[in-house]
Amino acid sequence: MIPAALLAVTLLSLNQSIADEVRFSRDVLPILADRCFHCHGPDAAHREAELRLDMRESAVADRGGYAAIVPADPDASELMRRITTDDAVLLMPPPDSHRKPLADSEVATLRQWIADGAEWGKHWSFEPPVRPEIDASATHPIDFFVRRRLAKDGLHPAPPADRHTLIRRVSFDLTGLP
């Protein structure tokens, strides 16, 4: 029971640190697909202003002195201006589009993504797996990640258990009985 709880807490805390990083496919693409792609996506029949937000080249292209997205500069990005304006004529998505306006958290996600350089990235399934660097002194790769997270949170690992405690834990794990 205790090992399972410890594992769950560790995985949840690791998941939170991963969630702090804004990634295109996980965080940005769902927002753009839901709120923007109907008018600024791959369908040429519905496309407005000849802007495609599903393609980086179109989104960052110069549009006569401005660009929809200026990587690393959200304040210069027309996209940010349009999704945060109070002017109903300029507001995106338009009020008459029947698409709800972006929530503050979605605006913050887009702002952070643009500030971080507005990397599109390929779909996760097309990207090769990258093996993380693990300190050679780690006794086990999982121990490395657990210790790194504990250190980040200012915690220390528990001391090693004595022989009696280890046998009791193994017995409990195998039989399910204390």
C-alpha positions, 0 to 999 in steps of 0.5 A, a space after each residue: 500500500 505504501 509503495 503504491 502511494 509513494 509511486 502515485 505521489 511521485 508520478 503526479 509530481 513529475 507530471 506537474 513539472 512536465 505540465 509547466 512546460 508549454 508544448 504545441 501538440 499538447 497545449 497550443 494545438 487544441 486551442 487553435 483547432 477549436 477556436 481558430 482553424 475553422 477560419 484560419 486552417 487547412 480548408 481553403 473554402 472557409 479560410 479568412 484573410 489567407 491566414 493559416 494558423 496550422 502552418 508556421 510559415 503562414 502564421 509568422 509571415 509578414 503581412 504588410 508590417 505585422 505578423 500573426 505570430 512573432 516568435 518570442 514577442 507576444 506583444 508584437 503578435 497580431 494573434 495576441 492583440 486580436 484575442 485580447 482586444 475589447 473591440 468587437 470588430 477585431 476580436 477573435 474568434 468573432 462574436 458572431 462565429 458562435 465560438 466561445 472566447 478564449 479563457 484567461 488560461 488559454 490566452 496565458 498558454 498562447 502568450 507563454 508559447 509565443 514568448 518561448 519562441 512559438 515552436 510548432 513541432 511535429 506530431 509526437 508520433 513522428 518525433 523520435 524518442 529522446 533518451 534523457 541524460 541520467 547521472 552515472 552515479 544513480 543506482 537506478 534510472 528511476 531513482 535518479 528522477 525521484 531524487 531530482 524531484 525530491 531535491 527540487 522540492 527541498 526534500 530528502 529520501 527516507 533512510 534505507 529500511 532494515 531487513 525486517 521492514 523489507 521482508 514485511 513489505 515484500 510479503 505484503 506486496 506478494 500476498 496483499 496481507 499485512 
